[in-house]
């Protein structure tokens, strides 16, 4: 009866280590499959259940980023937290420093865990324009009333960019199977869907 020697096990262990290393390198530097959530990118992304594909090879550290691109970026105020926003200005662009809303308020019929924001002004930037400095970008959430972005942080370093969002797949808490991938373009397209179509209790966006 033949037995498996030490060489057999070391060879297979080596293959396993190389496979794990290849997956790690792919995930870190090429393509990442990540989960997003929150109100700030409605209606482009659902509040929960959207899984996005990030191109990290071509766009990591802000390479080849254009105005209108949806990106994932490390939060300027929290090193280990990542946020998803849309690029609204590149180095040298003149951007309008819109004011941040304040004071939480509840909209009629809104679930307890989905709270909007009022229109009170807090950041003192109303009506002002600035030039985005070199090495920085200006980011905004598509749902401006529920987004902390450059109106709060100011211009953010391009070095914080993790990658560009290419596709999104909805796999919500009430769906056994994921929906069809949808391309996340550089511009918001007209749609007959409302914000409520993207809340957790709805079916997948087709």
N, C-alpha and C positions, 0 to 999 in steps of 0.2 A: 504494500500500500504506500503510495507516494505521499510525502509530507511537504508542506510549504515551508521553505527556509527563510532565514533572516532577510535575504536579499529581496524576496517577494514582498515582504511587508514594508521594507524601507523604500522600495520602488513605488508602491502604491501610496505611501505616506507622502513621498515627494510630489507625486502627481496631485494629490489633494491640496498640499500647501501651495503649489503653483496655481491651481484653479482658484483658490481663495484669494490669493494675491492679485490675480487677473481681475476678479470681480471687484475687489477693493479699488484697484486703480481705475477701472471703468466707472465705478460709482463716484469716485472722488474727482476725477479730472475730465470725464467724457460726457456721461449721461446719467442723470439721477431721476428716480421715480419718487416723488414726494407728495405728502398730504397737505392740503391747505384748508383753512377754515376762517370764519369771521365775516363781518359785515362790510369790510372796507372795499372789497372788489366786486360787490354787486353792481350790475347783473352779470358781469363777465364770468365770475366764479360763484359757485354756491356757497352758502354759509357753512355747510358741512358736507363731506362726502366727495369733494373733488380731489382727484389725484392728478398731478401734473408731471409732465416730462420736461426736465431742464437740460438745455444744451450748455454744458459747462466747458466744453473744449474750445468753442469759438467765442464765447462771451464771458468767461470767467474774468474777474477783475475789471469788468467794464469794457472788454474788447469788442469792437464792432457793434456797440449799442447805439440804437437810433431812437429819436423821439417817437413815442407811441408804443415802444416795446414794453411788454409785461415782463418784469424781472423778479427774481428772489434775491434779497439783499440782507446782510446781517444788520440787525437793528442798531442804529448809532448809539443808543443809550444802554443797550444790553448785549454784551458780547456774544452770548450763546443763544440768542433768540433771532429767528429769521422772519422777515416780513415779505409780503408780495405786493408790489406796487407797479404803477405805470410810469415810464420815463416821460417827463414833461419838459425837460430842458437839458441841454448839453453844455459843455464848457464854452463860454463866450456868448451864450444866449441871454437875452433880456427876458426875465420872467416877472409876472405879476405876483406880488406877495399877498395873496388872498388871506383873509383872517380865519383863524380856527374858530369853530363853534364852541360853545361851553354848555354848562348846566344840563345834565341829563333830563330828558322828559319822555313820557310814554305816549306813543301814538295810539289812537283808538283801535282796539282789536289786536294790538301787538302782543305776542306771547311774553311772559315774564322775563325770559332770558334774551329777548331781542329789544334792546332799548335804543332809541334814536338820540339825536342831539339837537339842542335848540340853536337859534341863530345869534346868540350873544357873541360879541367879539372879544377875544382875549389876548391875542398876541401882538397887538399894536402895529401890525403891518398893513392895515387896510389902505388900499390906494397907493402903495409904494411899489417900485420896481427895483430889481437888483440884477446885476450881471453875474451869471454863474461862473465861479472862478475855475481856473485850470485844474484838471484832475478831479472835478466834482460833477455831479448831476443833480437835477431837481426832480423829485418823485412825488406823485400824487396817487391817491386811491380813486377808483372810478366812482365810488359812493362817497362823495366828499363830506357828507354830513356825518359819517361814522368812520372817519379815517384819520389816524395820526400819521403825518407825512412831512414833507419839507416845509409845510407851513408852520410846523412845530420844531422840526430839527434844523431847518435851514438846508443849504446845499450839503449833500452827503458825498463822501469820497467814493470814487469809482472802484477803489480797491476793496470795498465792502460787497461788491456785486458777486453773488454766487453763480448765477446763470440766468439765461433767458428762457421763459416759458414758451414751449412750442405747441404742446397739445395738452388737453385736459380730458380726463375720463371720470364721469360721475359714477360713484359706487357708494350710494348713500346708505344710511342705517335701515332703510325700509326696502332695499333692493338686494335680492340674492345674487344677481349677476351685474357686472359693470355695464354701463351704457357704451355707446359707440364713441370713440375718440373724436373730439372736436378741436379744430385748429384755433389757437389763440393768436389772432392777428395783431397788427400794430395799430389798428383803429377800431373804435367801437362801431359795430354795424347796427343799422336800424333793426328793431325787433318789435314784434307785437306782444312779447312776454312782459309781464310786470314783475316787480321785486318779489311779490308773493310766490311766483313760480319757482323761486330759488331758495325758499325757506325749507327747513328740515323735514316738514311733513308732506312735501310734494314728491311726485314721482320724478324719475330721471328726465333731464332735458334731452329731447331727441335731436 
